[in-house]
């Protein structure tokens, strides 16, 4: 096994059967930042991007808009401009680290 991996063995009392489970320890991100978050136009879709630190860590990302009537964002970070105004787009890691940017929908 690699460093950070571990194994658990479980044994039943009555029948004496055993099962082994292998797990991999994964470092959690300490920071997330948006690497692409431009202003957009009404009717335009733009792919926003995020980067987690330190490099090599793993996490799911969730995206949100402060006002879905101005702009919506899907689970992959694609933002769609709906009406002219300013809106905050936020990306959040599974362990609660987040980054936000205010953008203008023109």
N, CA, C and O atoms as CSV, one atom per row, in Angstrom:
chain,resi,resn,atom,element,x,y,z
A,1,UNK,N,N,0.834,-1.178,0.000
A,1,UNK,CA,C,0.000,0.000,0.000
A,1,UNK,C,C,0.880,1.243,0.000
A,1,UNK,O,O,1.989,1.240,0.535
A,2,UNK,N,N,0.353,2.325,-0.623
A,2,UNK,CA,C,1.060,3.599,-0.658
A,2,UNK,C,C,0.899,4.331,0.661
A,2,UNK,O,O,-0.009,4.046,1.441
A,3,UNK,N,N,1.798,5.284,0.897
A,3,UNK,CA,C,1.685,6.112,2.091
A,3,UNK,C,C,0.357,6.862,2.038
A,3,UNK,O,O,0.003,7.417,0.998
A,4,UNK,N,N,-0.375,6.885,3.139
A,4,UNK,CA,C,-1.682,7.538,3.169
A,4,UNK,C,C,-2.826,6.575,2.940
A,4,UNK,O,O,-3.980,6.920,3.192
A,5,UNK,N,N,-2.532,5.374,2.468
A,5,UNK,CA,C,-3.557,4.355,2.299
A,5,UNK,C,C,-3.673,3.570,3.606
A,5,UNK,O,O,-2.706,3.452,4.357
A,6,UNK,N,N,-4.864,3.039,3.866
A,6,UNK,CA,C,-5.006,2.189,5.043
A,6,UNK,C,C,-6.056,1.124,4.778
A,6,UNK,O,O,-6.881,1.239,3.871
A,7,UNK,N,N,-5.998,0.093,5.595
A,7,UNK,CA,C,-6.867,-1.065,5.418
A,7,UNK,C,C,-7.546,-1.372,6.752
A,7,UNK,O,O,-6.931,-1.280,7.815
A,8,UNK,N,N,-8.813,-1.735,6.676
A,8,UNK,CA,C,-9.568,-2.113,7.863
A,8,UNK,C,C,-10.074,-3.532,7.660
A,8,UNK,O,O,-10.615,-3.866,6.607
A,9,UNK,N,N,-9.891,-4.358,8.677
A,9,UNK,CA,C,-10.400,-5.721,8.619
A,9,UNK,C,C,-11.501,-5.865,9.665
A,9,UNK,O,O,-11.337,-5.477,10.822
A,10,UNK,N,N,-12.620,-6.429,9.234
A,10,UNK,CA,C,-13.774,-6.618,10.117
A,10,UNK,C,C,-14.039,-8.116,10.227
A,10,UNK,O,O,-14.016,-8.838,9.230
A,11,UNK,N,N,-14.294,-8.578,11.470
A,11,UNK,CA,C,-14.555,-9.993,11.705
A,11,UNK,C,C,-15.861,-10.132,12.484
A,11,UNK,O,O,-16.061,-9.461,13.497
A,12,UNK,N,N,-16.748,-11.007,12.007
A,12,UNK,CA,C,-18.011,-11.228,12.720
A,12,UNK,C,C,-17.759,-12.110,13.930
A,12,UNK,O,O,-16.926,-13.016,13.889
A,13,UNK,N,N,-18.493,-11.836,15.019
A,13,UNK,CA,C,-18.320,-12.611,16.251
A,13,UNK,C,C,-18.839,-14.032,16.083
A,13,UNK,O,O,-18.153,-15.001,16.408
A,14,UNK,N,N,-20.041,-14.140,15.577
A,14,UNK,CA,C,-20.729,-15.424,15.559
A,14,UNK,C,C,-20.116,-16.418,14.568
A,14,UNK,O,O,-19.828,-17.562,14.921
A,15,UNK,N,N,-19.923,-15.974,13.339
A,15,UNK,CA,C,-19.464,-16.906,12.295
A,15,UNK,C,C,-17.973,-16.810,12.010
A,15,UNK,O,O,-17.422,-17.660,11.310
A,16,UNK,N,N,-17.318,-15.790,12.542
A,16,UNK,CA,C,-15.881,-15.655,12.341
A,16,UNK,C,C,-15.482,-15.268,10.927
A,16,UNK,O,O,-14.323,-15.436,10.546
A,17,UNK,N,N,-16.417,-14.757,10.145
A,17,UNK,CA,C,-16.103,-14.332,8.775
A,17,UNK,C,C,-15.407,-12.975,8.822
A,17,UNK,O,O,-15.681,-12.146,9.689
A,18,UNK,N,N,-14.506,-12.771,7.873
A,18,UNK,CA,C,-13.772,-11.512,7.815
A,18,UNK,C,C,-13.971,-10.831,6.466
A,18,UNK,O,O,-14.249,-11.474,5.454
A,19,UNK,N,N,-13.822,-9.534,6.485
A,19,UNK,CA,C,-13.850,-8.730,5.265
A,19,UNK,C,C,-12.804,-7.643,5.420
A,19,UNK,O,O,-12.625,-7.094,6.507
A,20,UNK,N,N,-12.116,-7.335,4.335
A,20,UNK,CA,C,-11.098,-6.284,4.351
A,20,UNK,C,C,-11.547,-5.157,3.432
A,20,UNK,O,O,-12.049,-5.392,2.333
A,21,UNK,N,N,-11.356,-3.934,3.902
A,21,UNK,CA,C,-11.691,-2.753,3.133
A,21,UNK,C,C,-10.450,-1.876,3.041
A,21,UNK,O,O,-9.776,-1.627,4.041
A,22,UNK,N,N,-10.154,-1.407,1.823
A,22,UNK,CA,C,-9.001,-0.530,1.617
A,22,UNK,C,C,-9.502,0.893,1.382
A,22,UNK,O,O,-10.489,1.105,0.678
A,23,UNK,N,N,-8.812,1.862,1.976
A,23,UNK,CA,C,-9.159,3.267,1.856
A,23,UNK,C,C,-7.922,4.059,1.457
A,23,UNK,O,O,-6.792,3.656,1.732
A,24,UNK,N,N,-8.154,5.172,0.816
A,24,UNK,CA,C,-7.061,6.066,0.441
A,24,UNK,C,C,-7.320,7.414,1.090
A,24,UNK,O,O,-8.374,8.015,0.882
A,25,UNK,N,N,-6.373,7.885,1.866
A,25,UNK,CA,C,-6.474,9.199,2.487
A,25,UNK,C,C,-6.200,10.259,1.427
A,25,UNK,O,O,-5.212,10.170,0.698
A,26,UNK,N,N,-7.061,11.248,1.339
A,26,UNK,CA,C,-6.926,12.304,0.338
A,26,UNK,C,C,-6.831,13.646,1.048
A,26,UNK,O,O,-7.648,13.961,1.914
A,27,UNK,N,N,-5.832,14.430,0.676
A,27,UNK,CA,C,-5.691,15.772,1.240
A,27,UNK,C,C,-6.859,16.638,0.790
A,27,UNK,O,O,-7.314,16.544,-0.350
A,28,UNK,N,N,-7.336,17.476,1.692
A,28,UNK,CA,C,-8.426,18.403,1.394
A,28,UNK,C,C,-7.844,19.744,0.928
A,28,UNK,O,O,-6.757,20.133,1.354
A,29,UNK,N,N,-8.566,20.439,0.059
A,29,UNK,CA,C,-8.078,21.755,-0.371
A,29,UNK,C,C,-8.070,22.761,0.782
A,29,UNK,O,O,-8.895,22.697,1.694
A,30,UNK,N,N,-7.123,23.681,0.715
A,30,UNK,CA,C,-7.052,24.760,1.703
A,30,UNK,C,C,-7.532,26.076,1.108
A,30,UNK,O,O,-7.770,27.040,1.835
A,31,UNK,N,N,-7.677,26.116,-0.222
A,31,UNK,CA,C,-8.071,27.342,-0.895
A,31,UNK,C,C,-8.666,27.013,-2.261
A,31,UNK,O,O,-8.275,26.040,-2.906
A,32,UNK,N,N,-9.614,27.837,-2.686
A,32,UNK,CA,C,-10.138,27.747,-4.051
A,32,UNK,C,C,-10.142,29.159,-4.619
A,32,UNK,O,O,-10.416,30.121,-3.903
A,33,UNK,N,N,-9.838,29.280,-5.906
A,33,UNK,CA,C,-9.890,30.591,-6.545
A,33,UNK,C,C,-10.449,30.443,-7.951
A,33,UNK,O,O,-10.278,29.414,-8.606
A,34,UNK,N,N,-11.117,31.491,-8.392
A,34,UNK,CA,C,-11.614,31.504,-9.765
A,34,UNK,C,C,-10.486,31.974,-10.666
A,34,UNK,O,O,-9.861,33.005,-10.420
A,35,UNK,N,N,-10.237,31.204,-11.708
A,35,UNK,CA,C,-9.169,31.556,-12.636
A,35,UNK,C,C,-9.718,32.252,-13.871
A,35,UNK,O,O,-8.970,32.883,-14.618
A,36,UNK,N,N,-11.033,32.138,-14.087
A,36,UNK,CA,C,-11.656,32.822,-15.212
A,36,UNK,C,C,-13.047,33.243,-14.770
A,36,UNK,O,O,-13.880,32.397,-14.441
A,37,UNK,N,N,-13.303,34.550,-14.761
A,37,UNK,CA,C,-14.606,35.069,-14.353
A,37,UNK,C,C,-14.837,36.419,-15.033
A,37,UNK,O,O,-14.814,37.458,-14.373
A,38,UNK,N,N,-15.061,36.406,-16.348
A,38,UNK,CA,C,-15.216,37.666,-17.082
A,38,UNK,C,C,-16.640,38.229,-16.975
A,38,UNK,O,O,-17.571,37.518,-16.597
A,39,UNK,N,N,-16.794,39.513,-17.312
A,39,UNK,CA,C,-18.128,40.064,-17.490
A,39,UNK,C,C,-18.733,39.403,-18.728
A,39,UNK,O,O,-18.012,38.992,-19.637
A,40,UNK,N,N,-20.056,39.306,-18.753
A,40,UNK,CA,C,-20.719,38.629,-19.873
A,40,UNK,C,C,-21.870,39.486,-20.405
A,40,UNK,O,O,-22.258,40.476,-19.787
A,41,UNK,N,N,-22.403,39.090,-21.553
A,41,UNK,CA,C,-23.523,39.784,-22.174
A,41,UNK,C,C,-24.812,39.011,-21.942
A,41,UNK,O,O,-24.794,37.799,-21.725
A,42,UNK,N,N,-25.931,39.727,-21.991
A,42,UNK,CA,C,-27.237,39.074,-21.906
A,42,UNK,C,C,-27.332,38.062,-23.044
A,42,UNK,O,O,-27.007,38.378,-24.188
A,43,UNK,N,N,-27.774,36.856,-22.735
A,43,UNK,CA,C,-27.916,35.801,-23.737
A,43,UNK,C,C,-26.650,35.013,-24.002
A,43,UNK,O,O,-26.669,34.063,-24.785
A,44,UNK,N,N,-25.554,35.385,-23.370
A,44,UNK,CA,C,-24.258,34.728,-23.580
A,44,UNK,C,C,-24.010,33.701,-22.481
A,44,UNK,O,O,-24.421,33.896,-21.337
A,45,UNK,N,N,-23.337,32.607,-22.831
A,45,UNK,CA,C,-22.907,31.599,-21.869
A,45,UNK,C,C,-21.382,31.579,-21.869
A,45,UNK,O,O,-20.748,31.499,-22.922
A,46,UNK,N,N,-20.804,31.654,-20.671
A,46,UNK,CA,C,-19.345,31.647,-20.526
A,46,UNK,C,C,-18.959,30.603,-19.486
A,46,UNK,O,O,-19.589,30.497,-18.433
A,47,UNK,N,N,-17.921,29.839,-19.791
A,47,UNK,CA,C,-17.407,28.826,-18.869
A,47,UNK,C,C,-16.481,29.480,-17.855
A,47,UNK,O,O,-15.413,29.974,-18.216
A,48,UNK,N,N,-16.885,29.486,-16.585
A,48,UNK,CA,C,-16.022,29.972,-15.522
A,48,UNK,C,C,-15.159,28.799,-15.061
A,48,UNK,O,O,-15.556,27.641,-15.192
A,49,UNK,N,N,-13.983,29.102,-14.522
A,49,UNK,CA,C,-13.075,28.051,-14.072
A,49,UNK,C,C,-12.596,28.340,-12.665
A,49,UNK,O,O,-12.494,29.491,-12.240
A,50,UNK,N,N,-12.305,27.255,-11.950
A,50,UNK,CA,C,-11.791,27.370,-10.586
A,50,UNK,C,C,-10.588,26.463,-10.429
A,50,UNK,O,O,-10.450,25.451,-11.115
A,51,UNK,N,N,-9.721,26.852,-9.506
A,51,UNK,CA,C,-8.515,26.079,-9.202
A,51,UNK,C,C,-8.459,25.884,-7.689
A,51,UNK,O,O,-8.677,26.822,-6.923
A,52,UNK,N,N,-8.164,24.653,-7.270
A,52,UNK,CA,C,-8.036,24.395,-5.839
A,52,UNK,C,C,-6.564,24.251,-5.477
A,52,UNK,O,O,-5.747,23.797,-6.278
A,53,UNK,N,N,-6.249,24.650,-4.250
A,53,UNK,CA,C,-4.872,24.562,-3.749
A,53,UNK,C,C,-4.863,23.813,-2.431
A,53,UNK,O,O,-5.848,23.880,-1.695
A,54,UNK,N,N,-3.805,23.108,-2.102
A,54,UNK,CA,C,-2.619,22.929,-2.926
A,54,UNK,C,C,-2.906,22.013,-4.109
A,54,UNK,O,O,-3.841,21.212,-4.091
A,55,UNK,N,N,-2.087,22.153,-5.122
A,55,UNK,CA,C,-2.240,21.313,-6.309
A,55,UNK,C,C,-2.151,19.843,-5.900
A,55,UNK,O,O,-1.382,19.481,-5.009
A,56,UNK,N,N,-2.936,19.014,-6.552
A,56,UNK,CA,C,-2.926,17.587,-6.237
A,56,UNK,C,C,-4.008,17.173,-5.262
A,56,UNK,O,O,-4.243,15.981,-5.066
A,57,UNK,N,N,-4.680,18.157,-4.638
A,57,UNK,CA,C,-5.791,17.810,-3.757
A,57,UNK,C,C,-7.032,17.578,-4.604
A,57,UNK,O,O,-7.084,17.967,-5.771
A,58,UNK,N,N,-8.007,16.953,-4.017
A,58,UNK,CA,C,-9.208,16.597,-4.761
A,58,UNK,C,C,-10.441,17.086,-4.022
A,58,UNK,O,O,-10.518,17.010,-2.796
A,59,UNK,N,N,-11.411,17.593,-4.787
A,59,UNK,CA,C,-12.664,18.040,-4.189
A,59,UNK,C,C,-13.698,18.245,-5.276
A,59,UNK,O,O,-13.371,18.606,-6.407
A,60,UNK,N,N,-14.940,18.012,-4.921
A,60,UNK,CA,C,-16.022,18.399,-5.803
A,60,UNK,C,C,-16.239,19.896,-5.664
A,60,UNK,O,O,-15.889,20.487,-4.643
A,61,UNK,N,N,-16.815,20.506,-6.686
A,61,UNK,CA,C,-17.092,21.933,-6.668
A,61,UNK,C,C,-18.579,22.158,-6.883
A,61,UNK,O,O,-19.211,21.464,-7.679
A,62,UNK,N,N,-19.135,23.133,-6.169
A,62,UNK,CA,C,-20.513,23.538,-6.433
A,62,UNK,C,C,-20.498,25.028,-6.744
A,62,UNK,O,O,-19.752,25.797,-6.137
A,63,UNK,N,N,-21.334,25.422,-7.695
A,63,UNK,CA,C,-21.390,26.794,-8.176
A,63,UNK,C,C,-22.750,27.388,-7.837
A,63,UNK,O,O,-23.755,26.677,-7.808
A,64,UNK,N,N,-22.780,28.700,-7.579
A,64,UNK,CA,C,-24.060,29.366,-7.325
A,64,UNK,C,C,-24.016,30.815,-7.784
A,64,UNK,O,O,-22.949,31.411,-7.930
A,65,UNK,N,N,-25.211,31.365,-8.007
A,65,UNK,CA,C,-25.389,32.751,-8.387
A,65,UNK,C,C,-26.149,33.448,-7.262
A,65,UNK,O,O,-27.053,32.860,-6.668
A,66,UNK,N,N,-25.790,34.695,-6.968
A,66,UNK,CA,C,-26.501,35.423,-5.923
A,66,UNK,C,C,-27.899,35.842,-6.366
A,66,UNK,O,O,-28.745,36.163,-5.531
A,67,UNK,N,N,-28.150,35.842,-7.687
A,67,UNK,CA,C,-29.467,36.214,-8.201
A,67,UNK,C,C,-29.693,35.537,-9.556
A,67,UNK,O,O,-29.164,35.975,-10.578
A,68,UNK,N,N,-30.484,34.470,-9.545
A,68,UNK,CA,C,-30.728,33.710,-10.773
A,68,UNK,C,C,-31.540,34.467,-11.818
A,68,UNK,O,O,-31.619,34.026,-12.965
A,69,UNK,N,N,-32.145,35.597,-11.451
A,69,UNK,CA,C,-32.852,36.395,-12.461
A,69,UNK,C,C,-31.870,37.212,-13.302
A,69,UNK,O,O,-32.220,37.676,-14.387
A,70,UNK,N,N,-30.640,37.389,-12.803
A,70,UNK,CA,C,-29.604,38.130,-13.538
A,70,UNK,C,C,-28.698,37.167,-14.309
A,70,UNK,O,O,-28.417,37.379,-15.489
A,71,UNK,N,N,-28.246,36.113,-13.638
A,71,UNK,CA,C,-27.385,35.109,-14.274
A,71,UNK,C,C,-27.544,33.790,-13.538
A,71,UNK,O,O,-27.676,33.753,-12.314
A,72,UNK,N,N,-27.530,32.718,-14.302
A,72,UNK,CA,C,-27.566,31.383,-13.709
A,72,UNK,C,C,-26.221,30.716,-13.943
A,72,UNK,O,O,-25.480,31.081,-14.856
A,73,UNK,N,N,-25.918,29.736,-13.106
A,73,UNK,CA,C,-24.671,28.988,-13.261
A,73,UNK,C,C,-24.987,27.517,-13.041
A,73,UNK,O,O,-25.685,27.163,-12.091
A,74,UNK,N,N,-24.471,26.653,-13.923
A,74,UNK,CA,C,-24.739,25.219,-13.773
A,74,UNK,C,C,-23.661,24.548,-12.934
A,74,UNK,O,O,-22.732,25.205,-12.465
A,75,UNK,N,N,-23.786,23.248,-12.747
A,75,UNK,CA,C,-22.871,22.504,-11.874
A,75,UNK,C,C,-21.446,22.430,-12.417
A,75,UNK,O,O,-20.529,22.047,-11.690
A,76,UNK,N,N,-21.250,22.793,-13.686
A,76,UNK,CA,C,-19.913,22.783,-14.285
A,76,UNK,C,C,-19.281,24.172,-14.355
A,76,UNK,O,O,-18.163,24.316,-14.850
A,77,UNK,N,N,-19.993,25.205,-13.860
A,77,UNK,CA,C,-19.443,26.560,-13.890
A,77,UNK,C,C,-19.792,27.350,-15.140
A,77,UNK,O,O,-19.183,28.389,-15.396
A,78,UNK,N,N,-20.758,26.883,-15.928
A,78,UNK,CA,C,-21.187,27.642,-17.107
A,78,UNK,C,C,-22.213,28.682,-16.659
A,78,UNK,O,O,-23.262,28.345,-16.110
A,79,UNK,N,N,-21.887,29.957,-16.904
A,79,UNK,CA,C,-22.731,31.069,-16.477
A,79,UNK,C,C,-23.484,31.615,-17.677
A,79,UNK,O,O,-22.903,31.848,-18.737
A,80,UNK,N,N,-24.796,31.819,-17.498
A,80,UNK,CA,C,-25.664,32.340,-18.560
A,80,UNK,C,C,-26.221,33.685,-18.114
A,80,UNK,O,O,-26.873,33.778,-17.074
A,81,UNK,N,N,-25.963,34.733,-18.903
A,81,UNK,CA,C,-26.455,36.068,-18.587
A,81,UNK,C,C,-27.913,36.225,-18.995
A,81,UNK,O,O,-28.269,35.966,-20.144
A,82,UNK,N,N,-28.757,36.648,-18.059
A,82,UNK,CA,C,-30.197,36.774,-18.325
A,82,UNK,C,C,-30.677,38.220,-18.457
A,82,UNK,O,O,-31.522,38.518,-19.301
A,83,UNK,N,N,-30.135,39.129,-17.617
A,83,UNK,CA,C,-30.516,40.543,-17.724
A,83,UNK,C,C,-29.375,41.427,-17.211
A,83,UNK,O,O,-28.530,40.990,-16.430
A,84,UNK,N,N,-29.376,42.660,-17.667
A,84,UNK,CA,C,-28.298,43.593,-17.309
A,84,UNK,C,C,-28.342,43.929,-15.823
A,84,UNK,O,O,-29.374,44.349,-15.299
A,85,UNK,N,N,-27.222,43.739,-15.160
A,85,UNK,CA,C,-27.069,44.071,-13.746
A,85,UNK,C,C,-25.760,43.459,-13.261
A,85,UNK,O,O,-24.999,42.909,-14.058
A,86,UNK,N,N,-25.493,43.551,-11.964
A,86,UNK,CA,C,-24.309,42.948,-11.357
A,86,UNK,C,C,-24.750,41.777,-10.491
A,86,UNK,O,O,-25.773,41.847,-9.811
A,87,UNK,N,N,-23.970,40.703,-10.522
A,87,UNK,CA,C,-24.306,39.493,-9.777
A,87,UNK,C,C,-23.020,38.873,-9.233
A,87,UNK,O,O,-21.944,39.046,-9.807
A,88,UNK,N,N,-23.143,38.156,-8.132
A,88,UNK,CA,C,-21.987,37.482,-7.541
A,88,UNK,C,C,-22.069,35.989,-7.867
A,88,UNK,O,O,-23.083,35.343,-7.603
A,89,UNK,N,N,-21.001,35.454,-8.440
A,89,UNK,CA,C,-20.884,34.022,-8.728
A,89,UNK,C,C,-19.932,33.431,-7.693
A,89,UNK,O,O,-18.851,33.968,-7.452
A,90,UNK,N,N,-20.344,32.324,-7.086
A,90,UNK,CA,C,-19.558,31.689,-6.026
A,90,UNK,C,C,-19.266,30.237,-6.388
A,90,UNK,O,O,-20.122,29.530,-6.920
A,91,UNK,N,N,-18.049,29.809,-6.093
A,91,UNK,CA,C,-17.669,28.403,-6.220
A,91,UNK,C,C,-17.255,27.932,-4.832
A,91,UNK,O,O,-16.569,28.645,-4.099
A,92,UNK,N,N,-17.685,26.708,-4.479
A,92,UNK,CA,C,-17.428,26.181,-3.138
A,92,UNK,C,C,-16.944,24.736,-3.244
A,92,UNK,O,O,-17.467,23.948,-4.032
A,93,UNK,N,N,-15.926,24.400,-2.429
A,93,UNK,CA,C,-15.416,23.029,-2.397
A,93,UNK,C,C,-16.264,22.188,-1.444
A,93,UNK,O,O,-17.053,22.722,-0.664
A,94,UNK,N,N,-16.094,20.874,-1.514
A,94,UNK,CA,C,-16.821,19.971,-0.623
A,94,UNK,C,C,-16.521,20.228,0.848
A,94,UNK,O,O,-17.361,19.956,1.706
A,95,UNK,N,N,-15.322,20.756,1.151
A,95,UNK,CA,C,-14.981,21.005,2.553
A,95,UNK,C,C,-15.217,22.460,2.964
A,95,UNK,O,O,-14.720,22.899,4.001
A,96,UNK,N,N,-15.976,23.212,2.152
A,96,UNK,CA,C,-16.432,24.534,2.554
A,96,UNK,C,C,-15.580,25.726,2.168
A,96,UNK,O,O,-15.923,26.856,2.518
A,97,UNK,N,N,-14.483,25.514,1.459
A,97,UNK,CA,C,-13.680,26.656,0.998
A,97,UNK,C,C,-14.413,27.290,-0.179
A,97,UNK,O,O,-14.954,26.579,-1.026
A,98,UNK,N,N,-14.436,28.631,-0.240
A,98,UNK,CA,C,-15.161,29.266,-1.336
A,98,UNK,C,C,-14.474,30.523,-1.848
A,98,UNK,O,O,-13.668,31.153,-1.163
A,99,UNK,N,N,-14.830,30.860,-3.086
A,99,UNK,CA,C,-14.355,32.084,-3.737
A,99,UNK,C,C,-15.538,32.670,-4.483
A,99,UNK,O,O,-16.371,31.941,-5.021
A,100,UNK,N,N,-15.605,34.002,-4.512
A,100,UNK,CA,C,-16.696,34.689,-5.206
A,100,UNK,C,C,-16.131,35.831,-6.041
A,100,UNK,O,O,-15.100,36.417,-5.710
A,101,UNK,N,N,-16.836,36.134,-7.140
A,101,UNK,CA,C,-16.497,37.284,-7.972
A,101,UNK,C,C,-17.796,37.951,-8.375
A,101,UNK,O,O,-18.775,37.290,-8.720
A,102,UNK,N,N,-17.786,39.285,-8.326
A,102,UNK,CA,C,-18.906,40.048,-8.858
A,102,UNK,C,C,-18.636,40.265,-10.343
A,102,UNK,O,O,-17.536,40.647,-10.741
A,103,UNK,N,N,-19.643,40.020,-11.137
A,103,UNK,CA,C,-19.510,40.229,-12.575
A,103,UNK,C,C,-20.659,41.112,-13.057
A,103,UNK,O,O,-21.701,41.215,-12.411
A,104,UNK,N,N,-20.443,41.739,-14.197
A,104,UNK,CA,C,-21.484,42.546,-14.813
A,104,UNK,C,C,-22.073,41.769,-15.980
A,104,UNK,O,O,-21.351,41.202,-16.800
A,105,UNK,N,N,-23.386,41.755,-16.036
A,105,UNK,CA,C,-24.077,41.244,-17.210
A,105,UNK,C,C,-24.431,42.489,-18.003
A,105,UNK,O,O,-25.168,43.346,-17.517
A,106,UNK,N,N,-23.910,42.595,-19.220
A,106,UNK,CA,C,-24.069,43.800,-20.035
A,106,UNK,C,C,-25.120,43.613,-21.113
A,106,UNK,O,O,-25.379,44.533,-21.889
